[in-house]
Amino acid sequence: MFWVLFLLVAWAGVLTSCTLLLRAASRAAEPAAGATAHHHDELNLYEAAYLAGGPARVADLTLLSMHRQRRLLLAHTGWATVVDPVGRDAHERSVLGAFGPDGQSPVPALRSAVAADDAVRALSERLGAAGLALPAGALLGIGEGVRAVRAATLLVLAMAAAALAVPTSGSTTAVVLSWFALPLMLGAGCLAIARFESHPYSRWASPAGQQLLRALDREHGAGGSLTAVAVRGIRAVPDPGLRAALGSGNRGRIPRQRGH
């Protein structure tokens, strides 16, 4: 029965990691102090974009909005060109400030500049204070919890293999594996629930923020509107050329502009 020691180690790892994840999720679900009720129509597009996709989504929305107003040209090659050099808000000014002296820039560079700008940081702080966005500490805690459960699940498999490698007098292989199946199912179940709960908004939005996004998507997320892009991302852009332009660099490669 020496294999029981391996089973106890497996259970200890799974229970500890699942508890860590549940505590982090519980802290993230707690409303922020002083938070008040909001209606989804109170969200502007930048706020909706941040809650749904974080800083990168805000950057994509800003670029697309300027392109649709013909104040910026987005080429399918992944380059952007300035048409109107006057920004109408802080996010647009951060886009324009990222261009070089020739008025052209690769889209990934613009996205990175906008996502790291103080305007997005202020947006995050405002949404966090309103109880609509998850604070950075909550995001970190949930991420650590998920990684801990994943590691514990692998530990169960390792302990099961170790248990089968030692003499199991009085216990068949099937019996040993059935005992290890219980902590394995618990760990896998926690990971599945965490993945389900985190789709599609909870990496950035609090539960209150997720409710607003769902209502906003139902009522104003039709077609290829900017609201649909804010909530669903660039997959809501109907033009394949624009999707290619906004999606450039997401796999680490910046397309070269022809003739540039």
C-alpha positions, 0 to 999 in steps of 0.5 A, a space after each residue: 500500500 506504499 502507493 497511497 503515499 503518492 495518492 496523498 501527495 496528489 490530493 494535497 497538491 490538487 486541493 491546495 491549488 484549487 483552494 488558491 484559485 477559488 480564493 482568487 476568483 472570489 476576491 475578483 468577484 467582490 464589488 469594489 468599494 464605493 462601486 455603483 450600479 451602471 447601465 450599459 448605455 453609460 459605457 463609451 466605446 473605449 470603455 467597452 473595448 477595454 472591458 472586453 479585450 484590454 489595452 490592445 482592443 482599445 488600440 484596435 478600436 481607435 485605429 478602426 474609428 480613425 480609418 472609418 472617418 478617413 483620418 487614417 488609412 489602414 492598408 492590408 499590408 499592415 501599414 497605416 498612413 496619417 490623413 488628418 494629423 489632429 487627434 480628437 481625444 487622448 487615444 487618437 493623439 496617442 496614435 498620431 504621436 506614434 507615427 514617424 516624421 513621414 506619417 507612416 507606421 506599421 500597425 503593430 507599432 501603433 497598437 503597442 504605443 496606444 496600449 501603453 499610453 497614459 490614456 489607457 492607464 487612466 481608462 483602466 483606473 477609472 473602470 476599476 474604481 467604478 467596479 467594472 474592471 478587474 484590478 491588476 492584483 485580481 488578474 495576477 491572482 487568478 493567473 497564478 491560481 490557474 497555473 497552480 491547478 495546471 501544475 497540480 494536475 500534472 503532479 497527479 499524473 506523475 504520482 500515478 505513474 510513480 504509484 504504478 512503478 512500485 509494488 502494489 500488493 493487494 491492489 490491482 492497476 485498475 484500482 490504483 488508477 481509479 483512486 488517482 482519477 478522482 484528484 485528476 478529475 477535480 483538477 481538470 474540472 477546475 481548469 475547465 470551469 476557470 476557462 469557461 468563466 473567463 470567456 469572453 470578458 472576465 480577463 479584464 471585466 468584473 462580473 458587473 462589467 461582464 453584465 454590461 458588455 453582454 447587454 451592450 452586445 445584445 442591443 448595439 452589437 449588430 453587424 460590423 459596427 464599432 460597438 461590435 468591434 469593441 465587444 468582439 474584436 477585429 473578427 467583427 470587422 466585415 472587410 477582410 482587408 481591414 481585418 488583415 491590416 488590424 491583425 498584422 503583427 499578432 504573430 510577431 511579424 510586421 509585414 513590409 510595405 510594398 514600395 516603401 
